[in-house]
Amino acid sequence: MEFRVTLKEQLKADLKTAMKAKEIEKRDSIRSINTMIKQIEVDERIELDDAKIIQLIQKGIKQREEAILQFKEAKRDDLVANEQQQIDIFSLYLPKQLSDEELETVIQSIIDETGATTMKDMGKVMNPAKEKIAGGADGKRINQVVKKLLS
């Protein structure tokens, strides 16, 4: 039987390592992820699995990307660099991102399975695609490829 470390355990171990090595950015980024996890677990009284944690990390990346756009407009390059570092660290905990070709192949197989033919069938494709790809690509990329293949 293969023993797999959960994402939560991995974060905990990496936090300890970052603290010992005095890697402040990494420590703070991991703490930020842990805070997001704890917030939901306490509010909703549930235990998050890896899939939900991956969704949270993706949401955190998206928030930081939006912040970068605002900081660039305000010409705050120091803050842009900080947010980018956090995105880089958050990304370490996501599954390997699919290439455009791999993404198209997966979505094409879902389109074939569901019998989708037009843009009206987009809903039929999106949910199974998000489940199957789970963290391998963000919703925006999935959406773009589905539109491309259905149009």
N, CA, C and O atoms as a DFTB+ gen file, in Angstrom:
604 C
 N C O
     1  1       0.839      -1.186       0.000
     2  2       0.000       0.000       0.000
     3  2       0.889       1.256       0.000
     4  3       1.859       1.354       0.751
     5  1       0.527       2.198      -0.855
     6  2       1.305       3.430      -0.967
     7  2       0.815       4.431       0.074
     8  3      -0.386       4.665       0.210
     9  1       1.753       5.014       0.801
    10  2       1.393       6.009       1.810
    11  2       1.539       7.390       1.191
    12  3       2.604       7.746       0.687
    13  1       0.467       8.161       1.233
    14  2       0.494       9.493       0.642
    15  2       0.271      10.539       1.728
    16  3      -0.650      10.428       2.537
    17  1       1.106      11.531       1.730
    18  2       0.994      12.614       2.701
    19  2      -0.116      13.559       2.230
    20  3      -0.168      13.934       1.059
    21  1      -0.997      13.937       3.153
    22  2      -2.038      14.884       2.767
    23  2      -1.418      16.265       2.591
    24  3      -0.320      16.541       3.073
    25  1      -2.136      17.104       1.904
    26  2      -1.661      18.457       1.653
    27  2      -1.483      19.210       2.972
    28  3      -0.542      19.988       3.131
    29  1      -2.395      18.970       3.913
    30  2      -2.307      19.617       5.226
    31  2      -1.016      19.231       5.950
    32  3      -0.335      20.083       6.520
    33  1      -0.690      17.937       5.918
    34  2       0.534      17.448       6.569
    35  2       1.766      18.032       5.886
    36  3       2.743      18.391       6.542
    37  1       1.706      18.121       4.557
    38  2       2.815      18.684       3.780
    39  2       3.029      20.148       4.168
    40  3       4.164      20.585       4.361
    41  1       1.940      20.897       4.280
    42  2       2.033      22.310       4.662
    43  2       2.646      22.457       6.052
    44  3       3.482      23.330       6.286
    45  1       2.217      21.592       6.967
    46  2       2.719      21.633       8.349
    47  2       4.235      21.375       8.372
    48  3       4.985      22.089       9.038
    49  1       4.668      20.348       7.639
    50  2       6.091      19.995       7.589
    51  2       6.908      21.122       6.948
    52  3       7.983      21.476       7.432
    53  1       6.381      21.677       5.852
    54  2       7.093      22.743       5.153
    55  2       7.166      24.008       5.998
    56  3       8.142      24.755       5.921
    57  1       6.132      24.251       6.806
    58  2       6.132      25.419       7.696
    59  2       7.269      25.293       8.715
    60  3       8.003      26.250       8.961
    61  1       7.404      24.103       9.301
    62  2       8.487      23.867      10.267
    63  2       9.849      24.097       9.614
    64  3      10.717      24.763      10.178
    65  1      10.021      23.538       8.426
    66  2      11.281      23.664       7.695
    67  2      11.582      25.128       7.394
    68  3      12.709      25.588       7.578
    69  1      10.573      25.852       6.932
    70  2      10.759      27.266       6.586
    71  2      11.117      28.079       7.829
    72  3      11.933      28.998       7.759
    73  1      10.506      27.741       8.967
    74  2      10.801      28.469      10.209
    75  2      12.239      28.218      10.651
    76  3      12.947      29.144      11.045
    77  1      12.664      26.956      10.581
    78  2      14.034      26.617      10.978
    79  2      15.059      27.283      10.064
    80  3      16.114      27.732      10.513
    81  1      14.728      27.337       8.770
    82  2      15.657      27.908       7.795
    83  2      15.532      29.426       7.712
    84  3      16.239      30.069       6.936
    85  1      14.638      29.995       8.508
    86  2      14.387      31.442       8.518
    87  2      13.990      31.965       7.135
    88  3      14.403      33.050       6.725
    89  1      13.172      31.163       6.416
    90  2      12.648      31.599       5.118
    91  2      11.320      32.314       5.391
    92  3      10.256      31.697       5.427
    93  1      11.417      33.622       5.581
    94  2      10.278      34.408       6.044
    95  2       9.119      34.416       5.037
    96  3       7.965      34.242       5.426
    97  1       9.420      34.619       3.743
    98  2       8.355      34.673       2.742
    99  2       7.601      33.346       2.682
   100  3       6.371      33.313       2.638
   101  1       8.368      32.252       2.683
   102  2       7.738      30.932       2.607
   103  2       6.900      30.674       3.864
   104  3       5.770      30.194       3.778
   105  1       7.460      30.993       5.015
   106  2       6.747      30.808       6.284
   107  2       5.422      31.581       6.262
   108  3       4.371      31.036       6.600
   109  1       5.486      32.842       5.864
   110  2       4.288      33.678       5.869
   111  2       3.250      33.209       4.852
   112  3       2.048      33.273       5.111
   113  1       3.713      32.739       3.703
   114  2       2.786      32.249       2.676
   115  2       2.083      30.980       3.151
   116  3       0.875      30.832       2.964
   117  1       2.828      30.074       3.757
   118  2       2.229      28.832       4.258
   119  2       1.255      29.156       5.391
   120  3       0.179      28.563       5.473
   121  1       1.623      30.081       6.250
   122  2       0.703      30.491       7.324
   123  2      -0.581      31.055       6.734
   124  3      -1.670      30.818       7.257
   125  1      -0.450      31.793       5.656
   126  2      -1.608      32.372       4.987
   127  2      -2.542      31.265       4.474
   128  3      -3.760      31.355       4.630
   129  1      -1.970      30.235       3.869
   130  2      -2.766      29.095       3.394
   131  2      -3.436      28.407       4.582
   132  3      -4.627      28.098       4.533
   133  1      -2.669      28.168       5.652
   134  2      -3.224      27.514       6.843
   135  2      -4.369      28.323       7.448
   136  3      -5.349      27.754       7.928
   137  1      -4.247      29.633       7.426
   138  2      -5.296      30.507       7.947
   139  2      -6.571      30.351       7.121
   140  3      -7.668      30.267       7.674
   141  1      -6.423      30.314       5.797
   142  2      -7.599      30.137       4.926
   143  2      -8.280      28.801       5.236
   144  3      -9.506      28.725       5.308
   145  1      -7.479      27.755       5.416
   146  2      -8.018      26.424       5.714
   147  2      -8.767      26.449       7.041
   148  3      -9.918      26.021       7.123
   149  1      -8.107      26.952       8.072
   150  2      -8.693      26.987       9.413
   151  2      -9.991      27.790       9.433
   152  3     -10.964      27.390      10.073
   153  1     -10.005      28.919       8.732
   154  2     -11.191      29.779       8.668
   155  2     -12.414      28.985       8.195
   156  3     -13.477      29.046       8.813
   157  1     -12.259      28.257       7.119
   158  2     -13.384      27.491       6.572
   159  2     -13.741      26.325       7.484
   160  3     -14.919      26.045       7.708
   161  1     -12.727      25.647       8.009
   162  2     -13.006      24.504       8.888
   163  2     -13.763      24.929      10.141
   164  3     -14.655      24.215      10.599
   165  1     -13.416      26.076      10.693
   166  2     -14.099      26.559      11.898
   167  2     -15.501      27.068      11.550
   168  3     -16.475      26.719      12.217
   169  1     -15.598      27.897      10.500
   170  2     -16.891      28.475      10.125
   171  2     -17.913      27.408       9.739
   172  3     -19.074      27.470      10.146
   173  1     -17.472      26.432       8.954
   174  2     -18.403      25.440       8.424
   175  2     -18.360      24.114       9.182
   176  3     -19.097      23.185       8.851
   177  1     -17.501      24.025      10.194
   178  2     -17.363      22.813      11.018
   179  2     -17.162      21.560      10.166
   180  3     -17.838      20.546      10.338
   181  1     -16.207      21.669       9.243
   182  2     -15.881      20.528       8.375
   183  2     -14.369      20.357       8.321
   184  3     -13.614      21.265       8.671
   185  1     -13.943      19.189       7.881
   186  2     -12.520      18.902       7.675
   187  2     -12.283      18.981       6.167
   188  3     -12.935      18.268       5.404
   189  1     -11.362      19.837       5.729
   190  2     -11.109      19.990       4.296
   191  2     -10.197      18.885       3.773
   192  3      -9.192      18.543       4.397
   193  1     -10.563      18.335       2.621
   194  2      -9.706      17.344       1.967
   195  2      -8.788      18.072       0.979
   196  3      -8.898      19.283       0.787
   197  1      -7.887      17.315       0.361
   198  2      -6.911      17.917      -0.555
   199  2      -7.578      18.700      -1.685
   200  3      -7.108      19.777      -2.053
   201  1      -8.671      18.166      -2.237
   202  2      -9.341      18.833      -3.358
   203  2      -9.845      20.217      -2.949
   204  3      -9.701      21.182      -3.700
   205  1     -10.429      20.309      -1.768
   206  2     -10.939      21.602      -1.280
   207  2      -9.782      22.560      -0.975
   208  3      -9.884      23.763      -1.216
   209  1      -8.695      22.022      -0.448
   210  2      -7.529      22.861      -0.141
   211  2      -6.926      23.404      -1.438
   212  3      -6.494      24.556      -1.492
   213  1      -6.899      22.577      -2.475
   214  2      -6.390      23.028      -3.776
   215  2      -7.255      24.176      -4.299
   216  3      -6.737      25.157      -4.833
   217  1      -8.585      24.047      -4.142
   218  2      -9.479      25.125      -4.576
   219  2      -9.184      26.414      -3.800
   220  3      -9.178      27.505      -4.370
   221  1      -8.940      26.272      -2.498
   222  2      -8.617      27.435      -1.662
   223  2      -7.320      28.099      -2.122
   224  3      -7.235      29.324      -2.205
   225  1      -6.317      27.281      -2.418
   226  2      -5.027      27.819      -2.861
   227  2      -5.205      28.549      -4.193
   228  3      -4.632      29.619      -4.400
   229  1      -6.006      27.964      -5.099
   230  2      -6.265      28.622      -6.384
   231  2      -6.952      29.968      -6.166
   232  3      -6.641      30.954      -6.835
   233  1      -7.891      29.992      -5.217
   234  2      -8.598      31.235      -4.896
   235  2      -7.601      32.268      -4.352
   236  3      -7.662      33.446      -4.703
   237  1      -6.684      31.810      -3.490
   238  2      -5.662      32.704      -2.941
   239  2      -4.769      33.277      -4.029
   240  3      -4.399      34.450      -3.981
   241  1      -4.421      32.451      -5.009
   242  2      -3.587      32.910      -6.126
   243  2      -4.339      33.970      -6.931
   244  3      -3.783      35.002      -7.308
   245  1      -5.612      33.687      -7.179
   246  2      -6.435      34.621      -7.951
   247  2      -6.519      35.981      -7.241
   248  3      -6.412      37.026      -7.882
   249  1      -6.710      35.960      -5.914
   250  2      -6.779      37.204      -5.143
   251  2      -5.472      37.977      -5.254
   252  3      -5.472      39.200      -5.387
   253  1      -4.363      37.254      -5.199
   254  2      -3.068      37.925      -5.273
   255  2      -2.792      38.475      -6.672
   256  3      -2.145      39.511      -6.823
   257  1      -3.287      37.775      -7.686
   258  2      -3.126      38.286      -9.054
   259  2      -3.911      39.584      -9.228
   260  3      -3.445      40.515      -9.886
   261  1      -5.109      39.643      -8.634
   262  2      -5.915      40.869      -8.699
   263  2      -5.211      41.998      -7.948
   264  3      -5.213      43.144      -8.397
   265  1      -4.612      41.670      -6.804
   266  2      -3.887      42.674      -6.022
   267  2      -2.700      43.209      -6.818
   268  3      -2.406      44.404      -6.773
   269  1      -2.015      42.321      -7.549
   270  2      -0.865      42.747      -8.361
   271  2      -1.299      43.789      -9.385
   272  3      -0.605      44.784      -9.594
   273  1      -2.445      43.564     -10.022
   274  2      -2.935      44.533     -11.014
   275  2      -3.154      45.897     -10.370
   276  3      -2.790      46.927     -10.938
   277  1      -3.749      45.895      -9.188
   278  2      -3.999      47.166      -8.489
   279  2      -2.687      47.827      -8.060
   280  3      -2.543      49.045      -8.166
   281  1      -1.735      47.032      -7.578
   282  2      -0.454      47.593      -7.144
   283  2       0.325      48.162      -8.327
   284  3       1.015      49.173      -8.192
   285  1       0.216      47.510      -9.492
   286  2       0.912      48.016     -10.679
   287  2       0.344      49.373     -11.077
   288  3       1.089      50.284     -11.438
   289  1      -0.991      49.503     -11.008
   290  2      -1.626      50.790     -11.330
   291  2      -1.141      51.874     -10.374
   292  3      -0.967      53.027     -10.768
   293  1      -0.923      51.493      -9.106
   294  2      -0.483      52.450      -8.094
   295  2       1.046      52.617      -8.093
   296  3       1.603      53.341      -7.269
   297  1       1.702      51.936      -9.027
   298  2       3.172      51.975      -9.153
   299  2       3.875      51.559      -7.854
   300  3       4.867      52.168      -7.453
   301  1       3.348      50.520      -7.208
   302  2       3.945      49.993      -5.974
   303  2       4.654      48.676      -6.289
   304  3       4.165      47.599      -5.948
   305  1       5.800      48.776      -6.938
   306  2       6.534      47.588      -7.372
   307  2       6.988      46.714      -6.200
   308  3       7.124      45.499      -6.344
   309  1       7.224      47.339      -5.035
   310  2       7.624      46.571      -3.856
   311  2       6.512      45.595      -3.459
   312  3       6.780      44.448      -3.103
   313  1       5.273      46.061      -3.525
   314  2       4.138      45.201      -3.171
   315  2       3.865      44.162      -4.256
   316  3       3.451      43.041      -3.960
   317  1       4.099      44.539      -5.516
   318  2       3.927      43.590      -6.630
   319  2       4.861      42.396      -6.429
   320  3       4.447      41.247      -6.585
   321  1       6.112      42.669      -6.086
   322  2       7.105      41.606      -5.895
   323  2       6.689      40.680      -4.752
   324  3       6.832      39.462      -4.860
   325  1       6.183      41.241      -3.673
   326  2       5.743      40.466      -2.517
   327  2       4.589      39.528      -2.886
   328  3       4.598      38.350      -2.528
   329  1       3.593      40.066      -3.608
   330  2       2.437      39.251      -4.019
   331  2       2.889      38.134      -4.974
   332  3       2.405      37.005      -4.891
   333  1       3.823      38.463      -5.880
   334  2       4.305      37.471      -6.839
   335  2       5.034      36.335      -6.125
   336  3       4.907      35.170      -6.502
   337  1       5.801      36.686      -5.085
   338  2       6.485      35.651      -4.299
   339  2       5.465      34.711      -3.665
   340  3       5.648      33.494      -3.657
   341  1       4.385      35.292      -3.134
   342  2       3.355      34.465      -2.513
   343  2       2.703      33.544      -3.547
   344  3       2.444      32.374      -3.261
   345  1       2.438      34.069      -4.745
   346  2       1.853      33.241      -5.809
   347  2       2.788      32.073      -6.125
   348  3       2.344      30.935      -6.274
   349  1       4.091      32.367      -6.225
   350  2       5.064      31.319      -6.542
   351  2       5.055      30.220      -5.472
   352  3       5.124      29.034      -5.793
   353  1       4.971      30.623      -4.207
   354  2       4.967      29.641      -3.118
   355  2       3.638      28.876      -3.087
   356  3       3.629      27.658      -2.907
   357  1       2.530      29.576      -3.261
   358  2       1.217      28.915      -3.299
   359  2       1.204      27.854      -4.404
   360  3       0.677      26.757      -4.216
   361  1       1.793      28.194      -5.559
   362  2       1.775      27.296      -6.720
   363  2       2.487      25.978      -6.447
   364  3       2.191      24.969      -7.088
   365  1       3.424      25.979      -5.499
   366  2       4.144      24.748      -5.161
   367  2       3.186      23.662      -4.658
   368  3       3.483      22.471      -4.756
   369  1       2.044      24.078      -4.125
   370  2       1.110      23.121      -3.525
   371  2      -0.031      22.733      -4.457
   372  3      -0.951      22.023      -4.052
   373  1       0.028      23.192      -5.689
   374  2      -0.980      22.805      -6.678
   375  2      -0.463      21.607      -7.470
   376  3       0.745      21.418      -7.607
   377  1      -1.385      20.804      -7.989
   378  2      -0.935      19.708      -8.859
   379  2      -0.247      20.294     -10.095
   380  3      -0.409      21.473     -10.411
   381  1       0.514      19.459     -10.778
   382  2       1.198      19.903     -11.994
   383  2       0.143      20.467     -12.952
   384  3      -0.883      19.838     -13.210
   385  1       0.421      21.665     -13.471
   386  2      -0.524      22.295     -14.381
   387  2      -0.457      21.609     -15.746
   388  3       0.622      21.303     -16.252
   389  1      -1.632      21.377     -16.327
   390  2      -1.698      20.728     -17.633
   391  2      -1.249      21.696     -18.723
   392  3      -1.499      22.898     -18.642
   393  1      -0.592      21.162     -19.731
   394  2      -0.231      21.989     -20.882
   395  2      -1.516      22.248     -21.675
   396  3      -2.532      21.598     -21.430
   397  1      -1.482      23.182     -22.612
   398  2      -2.666      23.480     -23.413
   399  2      -3.126      22.243     -24.189
   400  3      -4.324      21.991     -24.317
   401  1      -2.145      21.464     -24.713
   402  2      -2.488      20.265     -25.484
   403  2      -3.177      19.229     -24.578
   404  3      -4.190      18.643     -24.959
   405  1      -2.620      19.011     -23.379
   406  2      -3.208      18.041     -22.448
   407  2      -4.615      18.473     -22.047
   408  3      -5.529      17.652     -21.963
   409  1      -4.774      19.765     -21.803
   410  2      -6.070      20.308     -21.408
   411  2      -7.093      20.103     -22.522
   412  3      -8.223      19.689     -22.263
   413  1      -6.698      20.392     -23.755
   414  2      -7.607      20.206     -24.893
   415  2      -7.998      18.739     -25.046
   416  3      -9.154      18.434     -25.340
   417  1      -7.051      17.837     -24.852
   418  2      -7.333      16.408     -24.983
   419  2      -8.364      15.954     -23.947
   420  3      -9.319      15.253     -24.280
   421  1      -8.164      16.360     -22.689
   422  2      -9.089      15.979     -21.613
   423  2     -10.483      16.542     -21.891
   424  3     -11.481      15.831     -21.772
   425  1     -10.545      17.819     -22.262
   426  2     -11.847      18.460     -22.492
   427  2     -12.523      17.872     -23.725
   428  3     -13.742      17.707     -23.740
   429  1     -11.751      17.558     -24.751
   430  2     -12.342      16.950     -25.947
   431  2     -12.979      15.606     -25.603
   432  3     -14.052      15.279     -26.111
   433  1     -12.326      14.830     -24.744
   434  2     -12.899      13.528     -24.355
   435  2     -14.196      13.730     -23.566
   436  3     -15.128      12.939     -23.701
   437  1     -14.262      14.780     -22.745
   438  2     -15.493      15.073     -21.995
   439  2     -16.596      15.510     -22.954
   440  3     -17.752      15.121     -22.791
   441  1     -16.242      16.317     -23.953
   442  2     -17.218      16.754     -24.959
   443  2     -17.777      15.533     -25.692
   444  3     -18.981      15.444     -25.932
   445  1     -16.893      14.591     -26.046
   446  2     -17.329      13.372     -26.730
   447  2     -18.257      12.547     -25.840
   448  3     -19.280      12.040     -26.301
   449  1     -17.891      12.414     -24.546
   450  2     -18.705      11.635     -23.600
   451  2     -20.091      12.241     -23.405
   452  3     -21.088      11.520     -23.360
   453  1     -20.152      13.577     -23.289
   454  2     -21.425      14.237     -22.997
   455  2     -22.250      14.489     -24.255
   456  3     -23.442      14.787     -24.169
   457  1     -21.630      14.373     -25.406
   458  2     -22.346      14.612     -26.658
   459  2     -22.585      16.096     -26.910
   460  3     -23.457      16.455     -27.700
   461  1     -21.828      16.953     -26.255
   462  2     -21.974      18.394     -26.436
   463  2     -21.546      18.786     -27.849
   464  3     -20.561      18.272     -28.380
   465  1     -22.313      19.717     -28.454
   466  2     -21.980      20.126     -29.816
   467  2     -21.936      21.638     -30.003
   468  3     -21.217      22.134     -30.871
   469  1     -22.691      22.368     -29.203
   470  2     -22.739      23.825     -29.376
   471  2     -22.445      24.521     -28.052
   472  3     -22.298      23.880     -27.012
   473  1     -22.364      25.847     -28.117
   474  2     -22.111      26.659     -26.920
   475  2     -23.230      26.479     -25.890
   476  3     -23.009      26.677     -24.695
   477  1     -24.426      26.104     -26.345
   478  2     -25.548      25.873     -25.417
   479  2     -25.256      24.704     -24.484
   480  3     -25.833      24.612     -23.400
   481  1     -24.356      23.806     -24.907
   482  2     -24.016      22.618     -24.113
   483  2     -22.841      22.867     -23.168
   484  3     -22.341      21.933     -22.542
   485  1     -22.404      24.111     -23.065
   486  2     -21.219      24.431     -22.273
   487  2     -21.353      23.947     -20.825
   488  3     -20.395      23.424     -20.254
   489  1     -22.524      24.118     -20.239
   490  2     -22.766      23.691     -18.857
   491  2     -22.551      22.202     -18.666
   492  3     -22.047      21.762     -17.633
   493  1     -22.944      21.421     -19.686
   494  2     -22.773      19.958     -19.628
   495  2     -21.296      19.578     -19.529
   496  3     -20.948      18.543     -18.961
   497  1     -20.436      20.428     -20.088
   498  2     -19.007      20.120     -20.164
   499  2     -18.232      20.685     -18.967
   500  3     -17.315      20.042     -18.457
   501  1     -18.605      21.885     -18.525
   502  2     -17.822      22.588     -17.502
   503  2     -17.707      21.824     -16.178
   504  3     -16.603      21.675     -15.653
   505  1     -18.825      21.339     -15.631
   506  2     -18.758      20.662     -14.331
   507  2     -17.905      19.396     -14.360
   508  3     -17.032      19.228     -13.509
   509  1     -18.145      18.489     -15.335
   510  2     -17.273      17.305     -15.382
   511  2     -15.802      17.683     -15.627
   512  3     -14.894      17.028     -15.116
   513  1     -15.582      18.736     -16.407
   514  2     -14.210      19.162     -16.701
   515  2     -13.529      19.644     -15.425
   516  3     -12.384      19.282     -15.152
   517  1     -14.236      20.464     -14.642
   518  2     -13.646      20.974     -13.401
   519  2     -13.335      19.829     -12.442
   520  3     -12.300      19.839     -11.775
   521  1     -14.228      18.842     -12.371
   522  2     -13.992      17.696     -11.482
   523  2     -12.801      16.874     -11.945
   524  3     -11.943      16.502     -11.144
   525  1     -12.753      16.595     -13.231
   526  2     -11.703      15.724     -13.764
   527  2     -10.327      16.389     -13.724
   528  3      -9.319      15.729     -13.471
   529  1     -10.293      17.693     -13.975
   530  2      -9.021      18.404     -14.057
   531  2      -8.545      18.844     -12.674
   532  3      -7.342      18.946     -12.435
   533  1      -9.478      19.104     -11.767
   534  2      -9.242      19.459     -10.354
   535  2      -7.842      19.961     -10.018
   536  3      -6.992      19.197      -9.560
   537  1      -7.616      21.230     -10.246
   538  2      -6.337      21.812      -9.864
   539  2      -5.294      21.784     -10.975
   540  3      -4.276      22.471     -10.883
   541  1      -5.533      21.004     -12.016
   542  2      -4.572      20.915     -13.117
   543  2      -4.612      22.136     -14.020
   544  3      -3.706      22.364     -14.822
   545  1      -5.695      22.932     -13.875
   546  2      -5.841      24.181     -14.621
   547  2      -6.919      24.991     -13.913
   548  3      -7.820      24.424     -13.295
   549  1      -6.830      26.305     -14.002
   550  2      -7.855      27.102     -13.332
   551  2      -9.107      27.193     -14.205
   552  3      -9.077      26.901     -15.400
   553  1     -10.189      27.601     -13.585
   554  2     -11.487      27.647     -14.259
   555  2     -11.483      28.501     -15.516
   556  3     -12.166      28.190     -16.492
   557  1     -10.716      29.571     -15.485
   558  2     -10.651      30.482     -16.630
   559  2     -10.073      29.772     -17.859
   560  3     -10.603      29.889     -18.964
   561  1      -8.976      29.032     -17.645
   562  2      -8.356      28.290     -18.765
   563  2      -9.294      27.207     -19.278
   564  3      -9.430      27.016     -20.486
   565  1      -9.944      26.495     -18.349
   566  2     -10.887      25.439     -18.747
   567  2     -11.982      26.052     -19.607
   568  3     -12.312      25.533     -20.672
   569  1     -12.540      27.160     -19.135
   570  2     -13.617      27.866     -19.827
   571  2     -13.189      28.250     -21.246
   572  3     -13.947      28.046     -22.195
   573  1     -11.987      28.802     -21.399
   574  2     -11.490      29.231     -22.707
   575  2     -11.381      28.049     -23.671
   576  3     -11.751      28.156     -24.840
   577  1     -10.867      26.916     -23.168
   578  2     -10.688      25.755     -24.038
   579  2     -12.049      25.161     -24.431
   580  3     -12.241      24.758     -25.578
   581  1     -12.991      25.108     -23.477
   582  2     -14.331      24.594     -23.796
   583  2     -14.963      25.462     -24.883
   584  3     -15.524      24.941     -25.847
   585  1     -14.873      26.780     -24.728
   586  2     -15.439      27.697     -25.747
   587  2     -14.787      27.460     -27.099
   588  3     -15.464      27.413     -28.126
   589  1     -13.464      27.311     -27.092
   590  2     -12.713      27.120     -28.343
   591  2     -13.180      25.828     -29.047
   592  3     -13.389      25.809     -30.260
   593  1     -13.337      24.749     -28.254
   594  2     -13.686      23.454     -28.846
   595  2     -15.157      23.363     -29.245
   596  3     -15.501      22.599     -30.148
   597  1     -16.022      24.120     -28.596
   598  2     -17.458      24.064     -28.925
   599  2     -17.864      25.056     -30.007
   600  3     -18.946      24.933     -30.582
   601  1     -17.010      26.039     -30.292
   602  2     -17.418      27.053     -31.277
   603  2     -17.104      26.633     -32.700
   604  3     -17.386      27.376     -33.639
